Amino acid sequence: MMTSVDTELIRVLGDPLRLQIVTLLARETLCTTHLVEETGARQTNLSNHLRVLREAGVVETEPCGRFTYYKLRPDVIAQLAGQFADLAESARTAAENKRACP
């Protein structure tokens, strides 16, 4: 049985600022202004990271007047967590498997 983990999603979440954004959005839906205040990142830098998260399907946007709110898509995070859980279970069941050296 081959267990696969979404390496592109890991790359996206592997950036410290993007992970901080995801962590903040796990607590509440925030607009860009809130995220700038919370992270201390520059607006342009933050916007680039939010674009990457949006394109990866991790966050979705909600327009509200002249502001854009960002909301975490928990199903995407849960799917990745499930992939890691499958990997851990595979390692548990294969703990006794050892390939002989030639």
Gaussian input, Z-matrix of N, CA and C with variables (Angstrom, degrees):
# hf/3-21g

backbone

0 1
 N
 C     1     B1
 C     2     B2     1     A1
 N     3     B3     2     A2     1     D1
 C     4     B4     3     A3     2     D2
 C     5     B5     4     A4     3     D3
 N     6     B6     5     A5     4     D4
 C     7     B7     6     A6     5     D5
 C     8     B8     7     A7     6     D6
 N     9     B9     8     A8     7     D7
 C    10    B10     9     A9     8     D8
 C    11    B11    10    A10     9     D9
 N    12    B12    11    A11    10    D10
 C    13    B13    12    A12    11    D11
 C    14    B14    13    A13    12    D12
 N    15    B15    14    A14    13    D13
 C    16    B16    15    A15    14    D14
 C    17    B17    16    A16    15    D15
 N    18    B18    17    A17    16    D16
 C    19    B19    18    A18    17    D17
 C    20    B20    19    A19    18    D18
 N    21    B21    20    A20    19    D19
 C    22    B22    21    A21    20    D20
 C    23    B23    22    A22    21    D21
 N    24    B24    23    A23    22    D22
 C    25    B25    24    A24    23    D23
 C    26    B26    25    A25    24    D24
 N    27    B27    26    A26    25    D25
 C    28    B28    27    A27    26    D26
 C    29    B29    28    A28    27    D27
 N    30    B30    29    A29    28    D28
 C    31    B31    30    A30    29    D29
 C    32    B32    31    A31    30    D30
 N    33    B33    32    A32    31    D31
 C    34    B34    33    A33    32    D32
 C    35    B35    34    A34    33    D33
 N    36    B36    35    A35    34    D34
 C    37    B37    36    A36    35    D35
 C    38    B38    37    A37    36    D36
 N    39    B39    38    A38    37    D37
 C    40    B40    39    A39    38    D38
 C    41    B41    40    A40    39    D39
 N    42    B42    41    A41    40    D40
 C    43    B43    42    A42    41    D41
 C    44    B44    43    A43    42    D42
 N    45    B45    44    A44    43    D43
 C    46    B46    45    A45    44    D44
 C    47    B47    46    A46    45    D45
 N    48    B48    47    A47    46    D46
 C    49    B49    48    A48    47    D47
 C    50    B50    49    A49    48    D48
 N    51    B51    50    A50    49    D49
 C    52    B52    51    A51    50    D50
 C    53    B53    52    A52    51    D51
 N    54    B54    53    A53    52    D52
 C    55    B55    54    A54    53    D53
 C    56    B56    55    A55    54    D54
 N    57    B57    56    A56    55    D55
 C    58    B58    57    A57    56    D56
 C    59    B59    58    A58    57    D57
 N    60    B60    59    A59    58    D58
 C    61    B61    60    A60    59    D59
 C    62    B62    61    A61    60    D60
 N    63    B63    62    A62    61    D61
 C    64    B64    63    A63    62    D62
 C    65    B65    64    A64    63    D63
 N    66    B66    65    A65    64    D64
 C    67    B67    66    A66    65    D65
 C    68    B68    67    A67    66    D66
 N    69    B69    68    A68    67    D67
 C    70    B70    69    A69    68    D68
 C    71    B71    70    A70    69    D69
 N    72    B72    71    A71    70    D70
 C    73    B73    72    A72    71    D71
 C    74    B74    73    A73    72    D72
 N    75    B75    74    A74    73    D73
 C    76    B76    75    A75    74    D74
 C    77    B77    76    A76    75    D75
 N    78    B78    77    A77    76    D76
 C    79    B79    78    A78    77    D77
 C    80    B80    79    A79    78    D78
 N    81    B81    80    A80    79    D79
 C    82    B82    81    A81    80    D80
 C    83    B83    82    A82    81    D81
 N    84    B84    83    A83    82    D82
 C    85    B85    84    A84    83    D83
 C    86    B86    85    A85    84    D84
 N    87    B87    86    A86    85    D85
 C    88    B88    87    A87    86    D86
 C    89    B89    88    A88    87    D87
 N    90    B90    89    A89    88    D88
 C    91    B91    90    A90    89    D89
 C    92    B92    91    A91    90    D90
 N    93    B93    92    A92    91    D91
 C    94    B94    93    A93    92    D92
 C    95    B95    94    A94    93    D93
 N    96    B96    95    A95    94    D94
 C    97    B97    96    A96    95    D95
 C    98    B98    97    A97    96    D96
 N    99    B99    98    A98    97    D97
 C   100   B100    99    A99    98    D98
 C   101   B101   100   A100    99    D99
 N   102   B102   101   A101   100   D100
 C   103   B103   102   A102   101   D101
 C   104   B104   103   A103   102   D102
 N   105   B105   104   A104   103   D103
 C   106   B106   105   A105   104   D104
 C   107   B107   106   A106   105   D105
 N   108   B108   107   A107   106   D106
 C   109   B109   108   A108   107   D107
 C   110   B110   109   A109   108   D108
 N   111   B111   110   A110   109   D109
 C   112   B112   111   A111   110   D110
 C   113   B113   112   A112   111   D111
 N   114   B114   113   A113   112   D112
 C   115   B115   114   A114   113   D113
 C   116   B116   115   A115   114   D114
 N   117   B117   116   A116   115   D115
 C   118   B118   117   A117   116   D116
 C   119   B119   118   A118   117   D117
 N   120   B120   119   A119   118   D118
 C   121   B121   120   A120   119   D119
 C   122   B122   121   A121   120   D120
 N   123   B123   122   A122   121   D121
 C   124   B124   123   A123   122   D122
 C   125   B125   124   A124   123   D123
 N   126   B126   125   A125   124   D124
 C   127   B127   126   A126   125   D125
 C   128   B128   127   A127   126   D126
 N   129   B129   128   A128   127   D127
 C   130   B130   129   A129   128   D128
 C   131   B131   130   A130   129   D129
 N   132   B132   131   A131   130   D130
 C   133   B133   132   A132   131   D131
 C   134   B134   133   A133   132   D132
 N   135   B135   134   A134   133   D133
 C   136   B136   135   A135   134   D134
 C   137   B137   136   A136   135   D135
 N   138   B138   137   A137   136   D136
 C   139   B139   138   A138   137   D137
 C   140   B140   139   A139   138   D138
 N   141   B141   140   A140   139   D139
 C   142   B142   141   A141   140   D140
 C   143   B143   142   A142   141   D141
 N   144   B144   143   A143   142   D142
 C   145   B145   144   A144   143   D143
 C   146   B146   145   A145   144   D144
 N   147   B147   146   A146   145   D145
 C   148   B148   147   A147   146   D146
 C   149   B149   148   A148   147   D147
 N   150   B150   149   A149   148   D148
 C   151   B151   150   A150   149   D149
 C   152   B152   151   A151   150   D150
 N   153   B153   152   A152   151   D151
 C   154   B154   153   A153   152   D152
 C   155   B155   154   A154   153   D153
 N   156   B156   155   A155   154   D154
 C   157   B157   156   A156   155   D155
 C   158   B158   157   A157   156   D156
 N   159   B159   158   A158   157   D157
 C   160   B160   159   A159   158   D158
 C   161   B161   160   A160   159   D159
 N   162   B162   161   A161   160   D160
 C   163   B163   162   A162   161   D161
 C   164   B164   163   A163   162   D162
 N   165   B165   164   A164   163   D163
 C   166   B166   165   A165   164   D164
 C   167   B167   166   A166   165   D165
 N   168   B168   167   A167   166   D166
 C   169   B169   168   A168   167   D167
 C   170   B170   169   A169   168   D168
 N   171   B171   170   A170   169   D169
 C   172   B172   171   A171   170   D170
 C   173   B173   172   A172   171   D171
 N   174   B174   173   A173   172   D172
 C   175   B175   174   A174   173   D173
 C   176   B176   175   A175   174   D174
 N   177   B177   176   A176   175   D175
 C   178   B178   177   A177   176   D176
 C   179   B179   178   A178   177   D177
 N   180   B180   179   A179   178   D178
 C   181   B181   180   A180   179   D179
 C   182   B182   181   A181   180   D180
 N   183   B183   182   A182   181   D181
 C   184   B184   183   A183   182   D182
 C   185   B185   184   A184   183   D183
 N   186   B186   185   A185   184   D184
 C   187   B187   186   A186   185   D185
 C   188   B188   187   A187   186   D186
 N   189   B189   188   A188   187   D187
 C   190   B190   189   A189   188   D188
 C   191   B191   190   A190   189   D189
 N   192   B192   191   A191   190   D190
 C   193   B193   192   A192   191   D191
 C   194   B194   193   A193   192   D192
 N   195   B195   194   A194   193   D193
 C   196   B196   195   A195   194   D194
 C   197   B197   196   A196   195   D195
 N   198   B198   197   A197   196   D196
 C   199   B199   198   A198   197   D197
 C   200   B200   199   A199   198   D198
 N   201   B201   200   A200   199   D199
 C   202   B202   201   A201   200   D200
 C   203   B203   202   A202   201   D201
 N   204   B204   203   A203   202   D202
 C   205   B205   204   A204   203   D203
 C   206   B206   205   A205   204   D204
 N   207   B207   206   A206   205   D205
 C   208   B208   207   A207   206   D206
 C   209   B209   208   A208   207   D207
 N   210   B210   209   A209   208   D208
 C   211   B211   210   A210   209   D209
 C   212   B212   211   A211   210   D210
 N   213   B213   212   A212   211   D211
 C   214   B214   213   A213   212   D212
 C   215   B215   214   A214   213   D213
 N   216   B216   215   A215   214   D214
 C   217   B217   216   A216   215   D215
 C   218   B218   217   A217   216   D216
 N   219   B219   218   A218   217   D217
 C   220   B220   219   A219   218   D218
 C   221   B221   220   A220   219   D219
 N   222   B222   221   A221   220   D220
 C   223   B223   222   A222   221   D221
 C   224   B224   223   A223   222   D222
 N   225   B225   224   A224   223   D223
 C   226   B226   225   A225   224   D224
 C   227   B227   226   A226   225   D225
 N   228   B228   227   A227   226   D226
 C   229   B229   228   A228   227   D227
 C   230   B230   229   A229   228   D228
 N   231   B231   230   A230   229   D229
 C   232   B232   231   A231   230   D230
 C   233   B233   232   A232   231   D231
 N   234   B234   233   A233   232   D232
 C   235   B235   234   A234   233   D233
 C   236   B236   235   A235   234   D234
 N   237   B237   236   A236   235   D235
 C   238   B238   237   A237   236   D236
 C   239   B239   238   A238   237   D237
 N   240   B240   239   A239   238   D238
 C   241   B241   240   A240   239   D239
 C   242   B242   241   A241   240   D240
 N   243   B243   242   A242   241   D241
 C   244   B244   243   A243   242   D242
 C   245   B245   244   A244   243   D243
 N   246   B246   245   A245   244   D244
 C   247   B247   246   A246   245   D245
 C   248   B248   247   A247   246   D246
 N   249   B249   248   A248   247   D247
 C   250   B250   249   A249   248   D248
 C   251   B251   250   A250   249   D249
 N   252   B252   251   A251   250   D250
 C   253   B253   252   A252   251   D251
 C   254   B254   253   A253   252   D252
 N   255   B255   254   A254   253   D253
 C   256   B256   255   A255   254   D254
 C   257   B257   256   A256   255   D255
 N   258   B258   257   A257   256   D256
 C   259   B259   258   A258   257   D257
 C   260   B260   259   A259   258   D258
 N   261   B261   260   A260   259   D259
 C   262   B262   261   A261   260   D260
 C   263   B263   262   A262   261   D261
 N   264   B264   263   A263   262   D262
 C   265   B265   264   A264   263   D263
 C   266   B266   265   A265   264   D264
 N   267   B267   266   A266   265   D265
 C   268   B268   267   A267   266   D266
 C   269   B269   268   A268   267   D267
 N   270   B270   269   A269   268   D268
 C   271   B271   270   A270   269   D269
 C   272   B272   271   A271   270   D270
 N   273   B273   272   A272   271   D271
 C   274   B274   273   A273   272   D272
 C   275   B275   274   A274   273   D273
 N   276   B276   275   A275   274   D274
 C   277   B277   276   A276   275   D275
 C   278   B278   277   A277   276   D276
 N   279   B279   278   A278   277   D277
 C   280   B280   279   A279   278   D278
 C   281   B281   280   A280   279   D279
 N   282   B282   281   A281   280   D280
 C   283   B283   282   A282   281   D281
 C   284   B284   283   A283   282   D282
 N   285   B285   284   A284   283   D283
 C   286   B286   285   A285   284   D284
 C   287   B287   286   A286   285   D285
 N   288   B288   287   A287   286   D286
 C   289   B289   288   A288   287   D287
 C   290   B290   289   A289   288   D288
 N   291   B291   290   A290   289   D289
 C   292   B292   291   A291   290   D290
 C   293   B293   292   A292   291   D291
 N   294   B294   293   A293   292   D292
 C   295   B295   294   A294   293   D293
 C   296   B296   295   A295   294   D294
 N   297   B297   296   A296   295   D295
 C   298   B298   297   A297   296   D296
 C   299   B299   298   A298   297   D297
 N   300   B300   299   A299   298   D298
 C   301   B301   300   A300   299   D299
 C   302   B302   301   A301   300   D300
 N   303   B303   302   A302   301   D301
 C   304   B304   303   A303   302   D302
 C   305   B305   304   A304   303   D303

   B1=1.4621
   B2=1.5259
   B3=1.3068
   B4=1.4648
   B5=1.5193
   B6=1.3126
   B7=1.4624
   B8=1.5155
   B9=1.3214
   B10=1.4640
   B11=1.5156
   B12=1.3103
   B13=1.4563
   B14=1.5196
   B15=1.3141
   B16=1.4572
   B17=1.5314
   B18=1.3261
   B19=1.4680
   B20=1.5316
   B21=1.3173
   B22=1.4666
   B23=1.5302
   B24=1.3238
   B25=1.4635
   B26=1.5310
   B27=1.3123
   B28=1.4686
   B29=1.5200
   B30=1.3294
   B31=1.4684
   B32=1.5293
   B33=1.3223
   B34=1.4701
   B35=1.5280
   B36=1.3246
   B37=1.4616
   B38=1.5211
   B39=1.3350
   B40=1.4518
   B41=1.5198
   B42=1.3127
   B43=1.4593
   B44=1.5386
   B45=1.3396
   B46=1.4731
   B47=1.5327
   B48=1.3278
   B49=1.4612
   B50=1.5253
   B51=1.3267
   B52=1.4745
   B53=1.5274
   B54=1.3242
   B55=1.4626
   B56=1.5259
   B57=1.3318
   B58=1.4697
   B59=1.5298
   B60=1.3241
   B61=1.4674
   B62=1.5228
   B63=1.3308
   B64=1.4739
   B65=1.5245
   B66=1.3270
   B67=1.4657
   B68=1.5233
   B69=1.3320
   B70=1.4677
   B71=1.5260
   B72=1.3408
   B73=1.4656
   B74=1.5267
   B75=1.3248
   B76=1.4684
   B77=1.5277
   B78=1.3252
   B79=1.4696
   B80=1.5272
   B81=1.3490
   B82=1.4745
   B83=1.5260
   B84=1.3210
   B85=1.4594
   B86=1.5204
   B87=1.3403
   B88=1.4610
   B89=1.5217
   B90=1.3319
   B91=1.4579
   B92=1.5264
   B93=1.3018
   B94=1.4589
   B95=1.5307
   B96=1.3272
   B97=1.4660
   B98=1.5282
   B99=1.3378
   B100=1.4694
   B101=1.5260
   B102=1.3267
   B103=1.4664
   B104=1.5277
   B105=1.3324
   B106=1.4665
   B107=1.5302
   B108=1.3469
   B109=1.4689
   B110=1.5266
   B111=1.3229
   B112=1.4623
   B113=1.5295
   B114=1.3255
   B115=1.4670
   B116=1.5226
   B117=1.3240
   B118=1.4580
   B119=1.5253
   B120=1.3211
   B121=1.4712
   B122=1.5291
   B123=1.3260
   B124=1.4614
   B125=1.5332
   B126=1.3062
   B127=1.4725
   B128=1.5310
   B129=1.3333
   B130=1.4671
   B131=1.5343
   B132=1.3282
   B133=1.4545
   B134=1.5308
   B135=1.3207
   B136=1.4597
   B137=1.5279
   B138=1.3177
   B139=1.4669
   B140=1.5204
   B141=1.3299
   B142=1.4710
   B143=1.5238
   B144=1.3240
   B145=1.4663
   B146=1.5287
   B147=1.3194
   B148=1.4704
   B149=1.5267
   B150=1.3189
   B151=1.4667
   B152=1.5290
   B153=1.3295
   B154=1.4712
   B155=1.5333
   B156=1.3249
   B157=1.4709
   B158=1.5275
   B159=1.3287
   B160=1.4701
   B161=1.5187
   B162=1.3392
   B163=1.4700
   B164=1.5232
   B165=1.3327
   B166=1.4649
   B167=1.5325
   B168=1.3413
   B169=1.4611
   B170=1.5168
   B171=1.3361
   B172=1.4679
   B173=1.5310
   B174=1.3289
   B175=1.4668
   B176=1.5216
   B177=1.3110
   B178=1.4633
   B179=1.5157
   B180=1.3281
   B181=1.4621
   B182=1.5129
   B183=1.3142
   B184=1.4600
   B185=1.5232
   B186=1.3419
   B187=1.4579
   B188=1.5299
   B189=1.3200
   B190=1.4638
   B191=1.5265
   B192=1.3380
   B193=1.4605
   B194=1.5178
   B195=1.3240
   B196=1.4652
   B197=1.5298
   B198=1.3128
   B199=1.4622
   B200=1.5239
   B201=1.3138
   B202=1.4607
   B203=1.5159
   B204=1.3096
   B205=1.4575
   B206=1.5239
   B207=1.3200
   B208=1.4604
   B209=1.5119
   B210=1.3440
   B211=1.4534
   B212=1.5253
   B213=1.3295
   B214=1.4552
   B215=1.5232
   B216=1.3204
   B217=1.4697
   B218=1.5321
   B219=1.3307
   B220=1.4631
   B221=1.5233
   B222=1.3246
   B223=1.4643
   B224=1.5254
   B225=1.3357
   B226=1.4679
   B227=1.5322
   B228=1.3346
   B229=1.4623
   B230=1.5321
   B231=1.3147
   B232=1.4707
   B233=1.5246
   B234=1.3174
   B235=1.4681
   B236=1.5267
   B237=1.3353
   B238=1.4598
   B239=1.5362
   B240=1.3185
   B241=1.4666
   B242=1.5272
   B243=1.3142
   B244=1.4625
   B245=1.5241
   B246=1.3294
   B247=1.4629
   B248=1.5287
   B249=1.3272
   B250=1.4689
   B251=1.5250
   B252=1.3294
   B253=1.4674
   B254=1.5278
   B255=1.3329
   B256=1.4751
   B257=1.5193
   B258=1.3242
   B259=1.4586
   B260=1.5312
   B261=1.3311
   B262=1.4633
   B263=1.5254
   B264=1.3211
   B265=1.4669
   B266=1.5255
   B267=1.3075
   B268=1.4643
   B269=1.5321
   B270=1.3320
   B271=1.4688
   B272=1.5221
   B273=1.3307
   B274=1.4675
   B275=1.5202
   B276=1.3229
   B277=1.4677
   B278=1.5151
   B279=1.3292
   B280=1.4601
   B281=1.5293
   B282=1.3337
   B283=1.4654
   B284=1.5235
   B285=1.3083
   B286=1.4670
   B287=1.5248
   B288=1.3177
   B289=1.4632
   B290=1.5262
   B291=1.3121
   B292=1.4568
   B293=1.5164
   B294=1.3187
   B295=1.4519
   B296=1.5358
   B297=1.2877
   B298=1.4683
   B299=1.5182
   B300=1.3184
   B301=1.4539
   B302=1.5248
   B303=1.3270
   B304=1.4652
   B305=1.5233
   A1=109.07
   A2=116.79
   A3=121.81
   A4=108.70
   A5=116.05
   A6=121.34
   A7=107.75
   A8=116.05
   A9=117.99
   A10=109.83
   A11=115.03
   A12=122.80
   A13=106.77
   A14=116.38
   A15=122.45
   A16=109.95
   A17=115.98
   A18=120.45
   A19=112.18
   A20=118.04
   A21=120.19
   A22=110.02
   A23=116.34
   A24=120.09
   A25=110.65
   A26=117.35
   A27=120.47
   A28=109.66
   A29=117.13
   A30=120.92
   A31=110.35
   A32=116.22
   A33=120.97
   A34=110.27
   A35=117.09
   A36=120.76
   A37=112.88
   A38=116.88
   A39=121.54
   A40=114.16
   A41=117.21
   A42=120.41
   A43=108.60
   A44=118.12
   A45=120.40
   A46=114.58
   A47=117.78
   A48=119.39
   A49=111.00
   A50=117.02
   A51=119.10
   A52=110.50
   A53=117.12
   A54=119.71
   A55=110.25
   A56=116.87
   A57=120.49
   A58=110.73
   A59=117.20
   A60=121.41
   A61=110.19
   A62=116.67
   A63=121.37
   A64=110.07
   A65=116.71
   A66=120.79
   A67=110.92
   A68=117.01
   A69=120.96
   A70=111.06
   A71=116.18
   A72=120.04
   A73=112.32
   A74=117.23
   A75=120.22
   A76=109.98
   A77=116.62
   A78=121.33
   A79=113.10
   A80=115.72
   A81=119.09
   A82=110.62
   A83=115.58
   A84=122.22
   A85=107.51
   A86=116.10
   A87=120.71
   A88=111.39
   A89=116.41
   A90=120.22
   A91=108.62
   A92=116.12
   A93=122.00
   A94=111.03
   A95=116.91
   A96=121.12
   A97=110.81
   A98=116.41
   A99=120.30
   A100=110.57
   A101=116.24
   A102=120.57
   A103=111.71
   A104=117.04
   A105=120.67
   A106=108.95
   A107=116.31
   A108=121.02
   A109=111.41
   A110=116.88
   A111=121.86
   A112=113.20
   A113=116.83
   A114=120.18
   A115=113.28
   A116=116.58
   A117=120.00
   A118=112.70
   A119=116.58
   A120=120.75
   A121=110.27
   A122=115.63
   A123=120.07
   A124=109.43
   A125=115.85
   A126=122.43
   A127=111.90
   A128=117.79
   A129=120.10
   A130=111.06
   A131=116.56
   A132=121.21
   A133=110.11
   A134=115.76
   A135=121.32
   A136=110.73
   A137=116.68
   A138=120.77
   A139=111.45
   A140=117.07
   A141=120.31
   A142=111.16
   A143=116.99
   A144=120.99
   A145=111.08
   A146=117.24
   A147=120.66
   A148=110.53
   A149=117.04
   A150=120.82
   A151=109.93
   A152=116.70
   A153=121.07
   A154=109.79
   A155=116.53
   A156=120.42
   A157=111.21
   A158=116.19
   A159=120.22
   A160=111.09
   A161=116.71
   A162=120.72
   A163=111.85
   A164=117.29
   A165=121.40
   A166=111.55
   A167=116.40
   A168=120.17
   A169=114.15
   A170=117.20
   A171=121.10
   A172=111.14
   A173=116.38
   A174=120.63
   A175=109.37
   A176=114.16
   A177=119.59
   A178=108.05
   A179=115.17
   A180=120.48
   A181=110.97
   A182=113.61
   A183=121.29
   A184=107.27
   A185=117.69
   A186=119.18
   A187=110.82
   A188=115.65
   A189=121.03
   A190=106.72
   A191=116.63
   A192=120.78
   A193=109.63
   A194=116.51
   A195=118.74
   A196=112.32
   A197=116.35
   A198=120.98
   A199=110.91
   A200=115.25
   A201=121.23
   A202=107.68
   A203=115.35
   A204=120.70
   A205=109.48
   A206=115.62
   A207=122.24
   A208=108.56
   A209=113.78
   A210=121.14
   A211=108.07
   A212=116.01
   A213=121.43
   A214=110.36
   A215=116.76
   A216=121.46
   A217=107.47
   A218=117.38
   A219=120.77
   A220=113.63
   A221=117.65
   A222=120.06
   A223=111.82
   A224=117.11
   A225=121.33
   A226=109.60
   A227=116.34
   A228=121.15
   A229=109.30
   A230=116.71
   A231=120.96
   A232=111.04
   A233=117.10
   A234=120.77
   A235=110.41
   A236=117.00
   A237=121.08
   A238=110.01
   A239=116.19
   A240=120.59
   A241=110.09
   A242=117.09
   A243=121.74
   A244=111.78
   A245=116.07
   A246=119.74
   A247=110.42
   A248=117.06
   A249=120.58
   A250=110.56
   A251=117.58
   A252=121.00
   A253=110.09
   A254=116.76
   A255=120.96
   A256=111.00
   A257=116.18
   A258=121.26
   A259=110.62
   A260=116.53
   A261=121.28
   A262=110.67
   A263=117.06
   A264=120.77
   A265=110.84
   A266=116.51
   A267=121.20
   A268=110.05
   A269=116.34
   A270=120.68
   A271=111.02
   A272=117.27
   A273=120.57
   A274=111.18
   A275=116.33
   A276=119.61
   A277=112.11
   A278=117.68
   A279=121.16
   A280=112.42
   A281=116.63
   A282=120.33
   A283=112.92
   A284=117.46
   A285=121.00
   A286=113.14
   A287=116.81
   A288=120.38
   A289=109.33
   A290=115.11
   A291=118.93
   A292=107.30
   A293=115.78
   A294=120.69
   A295=109.15
   A296=116.02
   A297=120.33
   A298=110.25
   A299=115.95
   A300=120.70
   A301=108.40
   A302=117.88
   A303=120.52
   A304=112.28
   D1=125.32
   D2=179.55
   D3=-98.96
   D4=125.11
   D5=177.85
   D6=-102.22
   D7=127.37
   D8=179.95
   D9=-115.33
   D10=146.43
   D11=177.37
   D12=-121.00
   D13=139.50
   D14=-177.90
   D15=-68.72
   D16=94.97
   D17=-175.72
   D18=-67.72
   D19=-31.27
   D20=178.32
   D21=-65.50
   D22=-41.55
   D23=179.19
   D24=-67.48
   D25=-36.77
   D26=176.28
   D27=-63.23
   D28=-41.84
   D29=177.95
   D30=-60.81
   D31=-43.82
   D32=-179.69
   D33=-62.76
   D34=-44.68
   D35=-177.69
   D36=-81.18
   D37=-10.95
   D38=-178.27
   D39=-73.39
   D40=-16.45
   D41=178.31
   D42=-75.93
   D43=129.55
   D44=-176.60
   D45=-56.99
   D46=-41.26
   D47=-179.89
   D48=-68.76
   D49=-41.26
   D50=178.77
   D51=-64.55
   D52=-38.36
   D53=177.95
   D54=-66.13
   D55=-37.27
   D56=176.22
   D57=-63.85
   D58=-41.74
   D59=177.57
   D60=-61.15
   D61=-46.59
   D62=-179.91
   D63=-61.04
   D64=-41.98
   D65=179.55
   D66=-62.91
   D67=-43.05
   D68=177.47
   D69=-63.45
   D70=-42.88
   D71=-178.23
   D72=-72.36
   D73=-16.97
   D74=175.16
   D75=-69.75
   D76=-21.69
   D77=-178.76
   D78=-93.00
   D79=-33.51
   D80=-178.73
   D81=-166.98
   D82=158.80
   D83=175.05
   D84=-78.26
   D85=129.29
   D86=-174.86
   D87=-130.72
   D88=153.26
   D89=173.49
   D90=-93.26
   D91=170.21
   D92=-177.88
   D93=-56.18
   D94=-40.91
   D95=-179.69
   D96=-59.22
   D97=-44.65
   D98=177.65
   D99=-60.89
   D100=-42.80
   D101=-177.55
   D102=-66.68
   D103=-35.99
   D104=175.60
   D105=-62.51
   D106=-45.76
   D107=179.78
   D108=-61.98
   D109=-44.10
   D110=-175.73
   D111=-71.47
   D112=-37.50
   D113=-174.10
   D114=-95.79
   D115=-25.56
   D116=-175.36
   D117=78.41
   D118=5.28
   D119=179.85
   D120=-77.47
   D121=155.16
   D122=175.18
   D123=-70.49
   D124=148.79
   D125=-177.82
   D126=-53.33
   D127=-46.35
   D128=-176.91
   D129=-66.83
   D130=-40.53
   D131=178.21
   D132=-63.26
   D133=-45.30
   D134=-179.91
   D135=-62.81
   D136=-42.97
   D137=179.56
   D138=-60.81
   D139=-39.51
   D140=177.29
   D141=-62.96
   D142=-44.03
   D143=179.54
   D144=-66.24
   D145=-39.03
   D146=178.20
   D147=-65.19
   D148=-35.91
   D149=177.28
   D150=-62.99
   D151=-44.39
   D152=179.09
   D153=-61.26
   D154=-44.50
   D155=179.46
   D156=-64.29
   D157=-39.22
   D158=179.03
   D159=-66.66
   D160=-45.40
   D161=180.00
   D162=-64.27
   D163=-29.79
   D164=178.46
   D165=-81.65
   D166=-5.66
   D167=178.56
   D168=81.50
   D169=12.85
   D170=-177.50
   D171=-80.32
   D172=-34.68
   D173=178.70
   D174=-125.83
   D175=157.86
   D176=172.24
   D177=-127.37
   D178=157.02
   D179=-176.07
   D180=-104.57
   D181=155.33
   D182=177.45
   D183=-140.72
   D184=105.81
   D185=179.57
   D186=-66.32
   D187=141.67
   D188=179.00
   D189=-146.34
   D190=91.88
   D191=-175.44
   D192=64.76
   D193=-127.31
   D194=179.75
   D195=-91.34
   D196=4.48
   D197=179.24
   D198=-106.37
   D199=155.84
   D200=173.85
   D201=-118.76
   D202=123.55
   D203=176.89
   D204=-94.05
   D205=148.08
   D206=179.13
   D207=-118.02
   D208=137.92
   D209=-177.28
   D210=-132.25
   D211=135.47
   D212=178.89
   D213=-73.69
   D214=141.40
   D215=174.85
   D216=-98.09
   D217=95.25
   D218=-173.59
   D219=-60.86
   D220=-27.44
   D221=-179.92
   D222=-61.97
   D223=-33.88
   D224=179.94
   D225=-68.27
   D226=-42.84
   D227=178.93
   D228=-67.04
   D229=-41.94
   D230=179.62
   D231=-63.14
   D232=-37.95
   D233=178.57
   D234=-63.76
   D235=-43.04
   D236=178.38
   D237=-65.11
   D238=-42.22
   D239=178.08
   D240=-61.12
   D241=-39.49
   D242=177.58
   D243=-63.71
   D244=-37.96
   D245=178.09
   D246=-63.95
   D247=-40.48
   D248=177.39
   D249=-68.79
   D250=-37.95
   D251=177.50
   D252=-62.37
   D253=-41.34
   D254=177.00
   D255=-62.73
   D256=-40.65
   D257=179.16
   D258=-63.50
   D259=-43.54
   D260=178.65
   D261=-63.91
   D262=-41.62
   D263=179.09
   D264=-65.07
   D265=-39.86
   D266=177.05
   D267=-60.77
   D268=-42.43
   D269=179.26
   D270=-65.34
   D271=-37.45
   D272=177.88
   D273=-63.24
   D274=-47.15
   D275=-176.24
   D276=-74.09
   D277=-21.33
   D278=-178.36
   D279=-99.65
   D280=8.01
   D281=-174.83
   D282=-56.72
   D283=-30.93
   D284=-178.19
   D285=-90.89
   D286=-9.69
   D287=179.55
   D288=-75.21
   D289=125.65
   D290=176.70
   D291=-140.28
   D292=122.85
   D293=179.66
   D294=-77.87
   D295=133.71
   D296=179.27
   D297=-70.98
   D298=142.61
   D299=175.84
   D300=-74.68
   D301=146.57
   D302=-178.61
   D303=-66.06

